[in-house]
Amino acid sequence: MIIKNAAYLVSSPSVEKCPKADKPEYAFIGRSNVGKSSLINMLCNNQKLAKTSASPGKTKLINHFLINKAWYLVDLPGYGFAKASQAERKSWAKMIEEYLRKRENLVNVFVLIDGRHTPQKIDLDFVNKLGEWKIPFTLAFTKTDKAKPDVLKMNIKSFLDAMSETWQFLPRHFITSAEKKSGKEELLQFINECNKKLADKEA
């Protein structure tokens, strides 16, 4: 798939305020500062599409982008550390949970994991929650150009091994780098396949 058209649509404070659920939707989420906005911009060939920031916790709303006038890409607030009060963090967590559980056109959640680090409890807890809620997701390991190849390989294996302790089947995973543009074709191909399956079902 080639992204020819990517346009910011709206930022919503709740799932009820999101655009009409009339197109396939793919959400991106991860720990604060995991490189989410950079990955979205890389996928869409537009460095200014999603706002990037050196300080964590920049995304605070549910941000919708319309891609090729055919499907939605959603940039969700990061979970975990952010320079915000406990009340704010609770409010974001509630907003994210309601979006994930109520948004009926949500096809897949891309959970971004920083490939430079060993498995983090916060990421494992989040994917386990998605499992409890029966929400389809895939993993996207980010910042992979910033880790030595053997370290990266070990970190990915460790994360999948940790998941194997509670999961019978592991989700699909992608290895990405916004800087090197790696993983782009694989991610877009996956979205394209999902959209085709949906179109076939509706035909």
Beta strands, then each sheet from edge to edge (+ up, - down):
strand 1: 6-12
strand 2: 25-30
strand 3: 62-67
strand 4: 71-75
strand 5: 106-114
strand 6: 137-142
strand 7: 173-175
sheet 1: 1+ 3- 4+ 2+ 5+ 6+ 7+
end
